Amino acid sequence: MAASTKKAIKISQKHLLGIQDLSISDIKLILSESKKFISLNRSSSKKIDILRGKTQINLFFEPSTRTQSSFELAGKRLGADVMSMNITNSAIKKGETLIDTAMTLNAMHPDIIVIRHQDSGACNLLSQKVNCAVLNAGDGRREHPTQALLDALTIIDRKERIDGLKIAICGDILHSRVARSNIYLLNMLGAEINIIAPSNLMPNDIERLGVNIFTDMKKGVKDCDIVMMLRLQNERMTSSFLSSNREYYEYYGLTPEKLEYAKKDALIMHPGPMNRGIEIDTHLADDINKSVIKEQVELGVAVRMACLKIFCGK
């Protein structure tokens, strides 16, 4: 295990800013490397030293539980020195710009910066101002590449493939960076994608991404192998998009009745955090035979370990 995880890896990009920047070879390389860390994370001794002497800075401008904690855990398990900045107590609260923050951090000679920001394109801007690698942990509505990679790894772990699978993505497509990154990645790997949302939560130009569009959830999940639910992005909604949570659940929440239209062995996914009883029935979310939501969290650490190793080593 130690020898295979220490081997140098080459990838086409200096930064991980979005799935769109990656080639199919890049994606397969990251997923292959991620698989090597699954058994390590399940072992009694989880720490190796391949990033010993490297410095990782986590810069999260938005709240996060899963992504921030898994990136921090991933860095520490690889032996890196990990610093998670407290934005609330930083100079950003005093009016410092992202560019000035980038210049300050760059002067400290980090090896990699993980950033989450409320503005689309913020990670791209940061990458132009620092000398180290930058990993996008979610920027505005644009992309969330490591979430798409961990979703793909979870599907492969359970279904052994993505090519030829029929995958439904349901919910707040308009505001979801998770949806965009998954559409890009799953299309590249050969899946057929159904997008399901009320018309006012469906982007106008979504057709150009090569997806099937549905406003009727039962039709959208019909014969699907995977049903991926999304969180309602209330913090990004500038006006009232929903008449009520009850009505949303009735038409677009995943219930046992709606799941009956998918394949019998269909898997349920959700990037978290979940709004139980609005986006998904609580019993389905906890169904160990159908739900892989906990596996998504587990494999997220493996994916982020792989990304840190690959991009920190460039």
URRA-V240798 format. One record per backbone hydrogen bond with DSSP energy under -0.5 kcal/mol. CO is the residue of the C=O (numbers start at 1). NH is the residue of the N-H. Records with the same first field share a line. If there is no record, write none. Layout:
BEGIN
CO->NH, NH
END
This chain:
BEGIN
1->5
2->6
3->7
15->17
16->136
18->21
19->22
23->27
24->28
25->29
26->30
27->31
28->32
29->33
30->34
31->35
32->36
33->36, 37
34->37, 38
35->38, 39
36->40
37->41
38->42
39->43
40->43
44->46
49->52
51->54
54->81
55->111, 112
56->58, 83
57->59, 114
58->60, 85
59->61, 116
65->69
66->70
67->71
68->72
69->73
70->74
71->75
72->76
73->77
74->78
75->80
76->79
77->48
78->51
79->53
80->82
81->56
83->58, 85
85->87
86->89
87->90
90->93
91->94, 96
92->95
97->101
98->102
99->103
100->104
101->105
102->106
103->107
105->108, 110
106->109
111->133
112->57
113->115, 135
114->59
115->137
116->61
117->140
119->122
121->125
122->126
123->127
124->128
125->128, 129
126->129, 130
133->113
134->16
135->115, 137
136->146
138->117
139->142, 143
143->139
144->147, 148
145->149
146->150
147->151
148->152
149->153
150->154
151->155
152->156
153->157
154->158
155->159, 160
156->160
162->165
165->167, 192
166->225, 226
167->194
168->170, 228
169->196
170->230
171->173
172->176
173->176
175->177
176->180
177->144, 181
178->182
179->183
180->184
181->185
182->186
183->187
184->188
185->189
186->191
187->190
190->164
191->193
192->167, 194
193->195, 212
194->169, 196
195->214
196->171
198->201
199->202
201->173, 174
203->206
205->208
206->209
207->210
212->195
214->197
215->217
216->220
217->221
218->222
221->224
224->263
225->267
226->168, 228
227->229, 269
228->170
229->271
231->233
232->234
233->236, 237
234->237
236->238
239->241
244->248
245->249
246->250
247->251
248->252, 253
249->253
253->255
254->281
255->259
256->260
258->261
259->262
261->223
263->266
267->227
268->292
269->229
274->276
275->278, 279, 280
279->254
280->277
281->285
282->286
284->287
286->288
287->290, 291
290->268
292->296
293->297
294->298
295->299
296->300
297->301
298->301, 302
299->303
300->304
301->305
302->306
303->307
304->308
305->309
306->310
307->311
308->312
309->313
311->314
END
